[in-house]
Amino acid sequence: MVWGRDAHSNTQTGPMMPTLNRKLSVAPMMDWTDRHCRYFHRRFSKHALLYTEMITAAAVVHGDRDHLLEFHDGEHPVALQLGGSDPKLLAEATRIACDYGYDEVNLNIGCPSNRVQSGSFGAILMEQPDLVADCAAAMIAASNSVEITVKCRIGVDDQIPAEVLPEFLSRVSVAGIRSFSVHARKAWLQGLSPKENRDVPPLDYDLVYAMKALFPSLEICINGGITSVEEVNTHLDAGVDGVMIGRVAYHEPAKILARADTLFFDQGQGTAAEQAVLDMLPYIECQLGKGARLNQITRHMLGAFSGRPGARRWRRVLSEGAHLEGAGPELVLSALEEIRRLAA
């Protein structure tokens, strides 16, 4: 196998680099990055790329598509992450996703959960790069010009990442994938839980940097353990094309996202947490009118004021009241008053 700049014969957009700006993105996170979470994150940053939770191709094809795929126009740019290993099923799911207006469709080759392994997709596919390439090619053919990307690990179990990762990137990029987000940890499929797989295997950022040097024509974004603006800048300075943040975006959305547009996209002045909360009120009113419950939305807003005076009181007011019948925007305003009162 030939690695490096001469390995790529088929592309989605010819010799051009991917068109979406992935300098900063928010990772797909199961049970977290649903439509309400993404809409809240968008209040902080107009330009960071937002990913859905992973949704299986089978669920998209056979399930309640509107429930799974509908999103607010205000979420753009937004990417759908699919899980699966059947090229035909992934192609059909991609066609459906493109009809819903997603800006990107991403293939998950990183999730280590037992449920995903039993379905023969997620991180276990690091062991089958040719199958991943077949899946990618099928998705590209079905995508109607919407870009298909891959999120992967550096390896699994006893694989040697420095050997398997370049082989994986080379084989899958030949199928036409131009953009990879690489979680800089191995996934241990036996013996570690999905939670432990986010922390226990050591990070190898240098290997991801090396992949960008080896494959300069690919877009390489780095993911894993990144928690500050300073760390984002360190990775960008090391040469990767983008940085994908995860848990810090959820638990402390203002920490990076509120500064993202100014620092990473040369746009705007950022949005303070107070304004982001106020900007959510019309959305909350609309969603409640469609049958949503307040706690389905505000559970994603609990970290808005993390580290600030009143943050505990903010969380308590929302946690204790948002599930109650009739709870609405006035409860959010009441919680916000606690922040203002303690900041005075």
C-alpha positions as CSV (number, residue, x, y, z in Angstrom):
1,M,0.0,0.0,0.0
2,V,1.3,3.4,-0.9
3,W,1.0,6.0,1.8
4,G,1.1,9.7,1.5
5,R,0.4,12.4,-1.1
6,D,0.2,10.0,-4.1
7,A,-2.2,7.5,-2.5
8,H,-5.5,9.3,-3.4
9,S,-7.0,8.8,-6.8
10,N,-10.8,9.3,-6.2
11,T,-12.2,12.3,-4.4
12,Q,-15.6,13.8,-3.7
13,T,-14.7,17.3,-4.9
14,G,-11.7,16.8,-7.2
15,P,-8.4,18.1,-5.8
16,M,-10.0,20.8,-3.7
17,M,-10.0,20.6,0.1
18,P,-13.3,20.0,1.9
19,T,-15.6,23.0,1.8
20,L,-17.0,23.1,5.4
21,N,-14.9,24.9,7.9
22,R,-14.0,22.3,10.6
23,K,-11.4,24.4,12.4
24,L,-13.6,23.9,15.5
25,S,-16.4,21.4,15.9
26,V,-18.4,19.8,18.7
27,A,-18.2,16.0,18.8
28,P,-21.1,13.6,18.4
29,M,-22.0,12.5,21.9
30,M,-24.6,9.9,22.7
31,D,-27.5,11.1,24.8
32,W,-26.2,14.6,24.7
33,T,-25.9,16.3,21.3
34,D,-29.6,16.1,20.3
35,R,-31.4,18.9,18.5
36,H,-32.0,20.9,21.7
37,C,-28.3,20.7,22.7
38,R,-27.2,21.7,19.3
39,Y,-29.5,24.7,19.2
40,F,-28.2,25.9,22.5
41,H,-24.6,25.5,21.4
42,R,-25.4,27.5,18.3
43,R,-26.4,30.4,20.5
44,F,-22.7,30.7,21.5
45,S,-21.1,30.1,18.1
46,K,-22.4,30.7,14.6
47,H,-19.6,28.9,12.9
48,A,-18.5,25.9,14.9
49,L,-19.6,22.7,13.2
50,L,-22.1,20.7,15.3
51,Y,-22.6,16.9,15.1
52,T,-25.6,14.9,16.0
53,E,-25.5,11.9,18.2
54,M,-24.6,8.7,16.3
55,I,-27.7,7.3,14.7
56,T,-27.6,3.8,13.1
57,A,-28.3,3.5,9.4
58,A,-30.9,0.9,10.1
59,A,-32.8,3.3,12.4
60,V,-32.8,6.0,9.7
61,V,-34.0,3.6,7.0
62,H,-36.6,1.7,9.0
63,G,-37.4,4.1,11.9
64,D,-39.2,7.4,12.6
65,R,-37.2,9.6,10.3
66,D,-38.7,12.9,11.4
67,H,-38.0,12.1,15.0
68,L,-34.5,11.1,14.3
69,L,-33.4,13.6,11.7
70,E,-35.4,16.8,11.9
71,F,-33.5,19.8,13.1
72,H,-33.9,23.6,13.3
73,D,-32.6,25.7,10.4
74,G,-30.7,27.7,13.0
75,E,-28.4,24.7,13.7
76,H,-26.5,25.0,10.5
77,P,-23.7,24.0,9.9
78,V,-24.7,20.6,11.2
79,A,-23.5,17.1,10.5
80,L,-25.2,13.8,10.9
81,Q,-23.2,10.9,12.2
82,L,-24.2,7.5,11.0
83,G,-23.3,4.1,12.4
84,G,-23.3,0.9,10.3
85,S,-21.3,-1.5,8.3
86,D,-23.6,-2.4,5.4
87,P,-22.7,-0.3,2.4
88,K,-26.2,-0.5,0.9
89,L,-27.9,0.4,4.1
90,L,-25.5,3.3,4.7
91,A,-26.1,4.5,1.2
92,E,-29.8,4.6,1.7
93,A,-29.5,6.4,5.0
94,T,-27.2,8.9,3.4
95,R,-29.7,9.6,0.7
96,I,-32.4,10.2,3.3
97,A,-30.1,12.4,5.4
98,C,-29.2,14.6,2.4
99,D,-32.9,15.1,1.7
100,Y,-33.2,16.5,5.3
101,G,-30.5,19.1,4.5
102,Y,-27.5,18.1,6.6
103,D,-24.3,19.8,5.7
104,E,-22.2,16.7,6.2
105,V,-22.7,13.0,6.8
106,N,-20.1,11.3,9.0
107,L,-19.3,7.6,9.4
108,N,-18.6,6.4,12.9
109,I,-15.5,4.2,13.2
110,G,-14.8,5.1,16.8
111,C,-17.6,4.1,19.2
112,P,-16.4,1.2,21.5
113,S,-19.7,0.2,23.2
114,N,-20.7,-3.4,23.4
115,R,-23.9,-2.7,21.6
116,V,-22.1,-1.2,18.7
117,Q,-19.6,-4.0,18.6
118,S,-22.3,-6.6,18.5
119,G,-23.6,-4.8,15.4
120,S,-20.2,-5.0,13.8
121,F,-19.7,-1.3,13.5
122,G,-18.0,1.6,15.3
123,A,-14.4,1.2,16.5
124,I,-14.3,-2.5,15.6
125,L,-14.2,-1.5,12.0
126,M,-10.7,-0.2,12.5
127,E,-9.8,-3.8,11.8
128,Q,-11.6,-3.8,8.5
129,P,-10.4,-0.8,6.4
130,D,-11.5,-2.4,3.1
131,L,-15.1,-2.7,4.4
132,V,-14.9,0.9,5.6
133,A,-13.7,2.0,2.2
134,D,-16.7,0.1,0.6
135,C,-19.1,1.8,3.0
136,A,-17.5,5.2,2.3
137,A,-17.7,4.7,-1.5
138,A,-21.4,3.8,-1.3
139,M,-22.2,6.8,0.9
140,I,-20.3,9.1,-1.5
141,A,-22.2,7.8,-4.5
142,A,-25.5,8.4,-2.6
143,S,-24.6,11.8,-1.2
144,N,-25.7,14.2,-4.0
145,S,-22.5,16.3,-3.3
146,V,-23.0,16.5,0.5
147,E,-19.6,15.7,1.9
148,I,-19.0,12.3,3.6
149,T,-16.4,12.2,6.3
150,V,-15.1,9.6,8.8
151,K,-14.4,9.8,12.6
152,C,-12.0,7.1,13.8
153,R,-9.7,5.9,16.5
154,I,-5.9,5.5,16.2
155,G,-6.4,1.7,16.6
156,V,-8.1,-0.9,18.7
157,D,-6.9,-3.5,21.2
158,D,-3.5,-4.9,20.3
159,Q,-3.1,-3.1,17.1
160,I,0.0,-0.9,16.7
161,P,-1.4,2.6,15.9
162,A,1.7,3.8,14.1
163,E,1.1,0.9,11.6
164,V,-2.7,0.6,11.4
165,L,-3.7,4.2,11.3
166,P,-1.7,5.2,8.1
167,E,-3.0,2.0,6.4
168,F,-6.5,2.8,7.4
169,L,-6.3,6.4,6.2
170,S,-4.8,5.4,3.0
171,R,-7.3,2.7,2.1
172,V,-10.3,4.8,3.1
173,S,-9.1,7.9,1.4
174,V,-8.7,6.0,-1.9
175,A,-12.5,5.5,-1.7
176,G,-12.9,9.3,-1.8
177,I,-12.9,10.4,1.9
178,R,-11.0,13.7,2.2
179,S,-11.7,14.6,5.8
180,F,-11.0,12.5,8.9
181,S,-11.6,13.3,12.6
182,V,-9.2,11.2,14.6
183,H,-9.8,10.4,18.3
184,A,-6.2,10.2,19.5
185,R,-6.7,7.1,21.7
186,K,-6.9,3.5,21.1
187,A,-10.2,1.8,21.8
188,W,-10.0,-1.2,24.1
189,L,-13.0,-3.3,23.0
190,Q,-12.5,-5.9,25.7
191,G,-12.2,-5.0,29.4
192,L,-13.0,-1.3,29.3
193,S,-16.4,0.4,29.3
194,P,-17.2,3.2,26.9
195,K,-16.7,5.7,29.7
196,E,-13.2,4.2,30.5
197,N,-12.4,4.3,26.8
198,R,-12.7,8.1,26.9
199,D,-10.0,8.4,29.6
200,V,-7.9,5.3,30.2
201,P,-6.1,4.6,26.9
202,P,-3.3,7.1,26.6
203,L,-3.6,10.0,24.1
204,D,-1.1,10.1,21.2
205,Y,-1.5,13.5,19.7
206,D,1.9,13.2,18.0
207,L,0.7,10.3,15.9
208,V,-2.2,12.4,14.6
209,Y,0.2,15.3,13.8
210,A,2.3,12.7,11.9
211,M,-0.7,11.6,9.9
212,K,-1.2,15.2,8.7
213,A,2.4,15.4,7.6
214,L,2.1,12.0,5.9
215,F,-1.2,12.8,4.1
216,P,-1.0,16.6,3.4
217,S,-3.9,16.4,0.9
218,L,-6.3,15.1,3.6
219,E,-8.1,17.2,6.1
220,I,-7.1,15.9,9.5
221,C,-9.0,17.0,12.6
222,I,-7.9,15.9,16.1
223,N,-10.2,14.9,19.0
224,G,-9.7,13.6,22.5
225,G,-9.1,15.2,25.9
226,I,-9.1,18.8,24.6
227,T,-10.5,21.2,27.3
228,S,-9.3,24.8,26.6
229,V,-8.8,27.5,24.0
230,E,-5.1,27.2,24.7
231,E,-5.1,23.5,23.9
232,V,-7.1,24.1,20.7
233,N,-4.5,26.6,19.5
234,T,-1.6,24.2,20.4
235,H,-3.1,21.6,18.1
236,L,-3.8,24.0,15.3
237,D,-0.2,25.3,15.6
238,A,1.0,21.7,15.3
239,G,-0.5,21.5,11.8
240,V,-3.8,19.7,12.1
241,D,-6.7,21.3,10.2
242,G,-9.3,21.3,12.9
243,V,-10.0,20.5,16.5
244,M,-13.1,18.5,17.7
245,I,-14.1,19.2,21.3
246,G,-16.3,16.9,23.4
247,R,-17.3,17.0,27.0
248,V,-16.1,20.5,27.8
249,A,-18.5,21.8,25.2
250,Y,-21.4,20.1,27.0
251,H,-20.5,20.8,30.6
252,E,-18.9,24.2,30.1
253,P,-20.3,25.6,26.8
254,A,-19.2,29.1,27.4
255,K,-15.6,28.1,28.0
256,I,-14.7,27.6,24.4
257,L,-17.8,28.1,22.2
258,A,-18.4,31.7,23.4
259,R,-15.0,32.6,22.1
260,A,-14.9,30.4,19.1
261,D,-16.1,32.8,16.4
262,T,-13.6,35.5,17.4
263,L,-10.6,33.3,17.9
264,F,-11.0,30.6,15.2
265,F,-13.2,32.0,12.6
266,D,-12.3,35.7,12.7
267,Q,-16.0,36.5,13.0
268,G,-18.0,38.4,15.7
269,Q,-17.4,39.1,19.3
270,G,-18.8,36.0,20.9
271,T,-21.9,35.6,23.0
272,A,-22.1,35.7,26.8
273,A,-23.9,32.9,28.6
274,E,-26.6,35.3,29.8
275,Q,-27.4,36.3,26.2
276,A,-27.3,32.7,25.0
277,V,-29.9,31.8,27.6
278,L,-32.1,34.7,26.7
279,D,-31.8,33.7,23.0
280,M,-33.1,30.3,23.9
281,L,-36.5,31.6,25.3
282,P,-38.3,31.9,21.9
283,Y,-37.1,28.4,21.0
284,I,-38.3,27.0,24.3
285,E,-41.7,28.6,23.8
286,C,-41.9,27.1,20.3
287,Q,-40.8,23.6,21.4
288,L,-43.2,23.5,24.3
289,G,-46.0,24.4,21.9
290,K,-45.0,21.3,19.9
291,G,-45.3,19.0,22.9
292,A,-41.7,19.1,24.3
293,R,-41.1,19.3,28.1
294,L,-38.9,22.0,29.5
295,N,-36.5,19.5,31.1
296,Q,-35.8,18.0,27.7
297,I,-34.2,21.3,26.7
298,T,-32.8,22.7,29.9
299,R,-30.9,19.5,30.8
300,H,-28.5,20.7,28.1
301,M,-28.2,24.1,29.6
302,L,-27.2,23.2,33.2
303,G,-23.5,24.0,32.5
304,A,-24.1,27.4,31.0
305,F,-22.6,29.2,34.0
306,S,-20.1,26.6,35.1
307,G,-17.4,28.1,37.4
308,R,-19.4,31.3,38.1
309,P,-21.1,32.6,41.2
310,G,-24.6,31.2,41.2
311,A,-23.9,28.3,38.9
312,R,-25.0,25.8,41.6
313,R,-28.3,27.7,42.2
314,W,-28.9,27.9,38.4
315,R,-28.6,24.1,38.1
316,R,-30.8,23.5,41.1
317,V,-33.6,25.7,40.0
318,L,-33.7,24.1,36.6
319,S,-33.2,20.5,37.9
320,E,-35.9,20.8,40.5
321,G,-38.5,22.6,38.4
322,A,-38.1,21.9,34.7
323,H,-39.8,18.5,34.9
324,L,-42.9,19.8,36.5
325,E,-46.1,20.1,34.6
326,G,-46.5,23.6,33.1
327,A,-42.9,24.6,33.6
328,G,-41.8,27.1,30.9
329,P,-39.6,30.0,30.1
330,E,-40.4,31.8,33.3
331,L,-38.5,29.1,35.2
332,V,-35.4,29.8,33.1
333,L,-35.7,33.5,33.8
334,S,-36.1,32.8,37.5
335,A,-32.9,30.7,37.4
336,L,-31.1,33.5,35.5
337,E,-32.1,36.0,38.1
338,E,-30.1,33.9,40.6
339,I,-27.0,34.4,38.5
340,R,-27.6,38.1,38.2
341,R,-28.4,38.5,41.9
342,L,-25.1,36.8,43.0
343,A,-23.1,38.7,40.4
344,A,-24.4,42.0,41.6
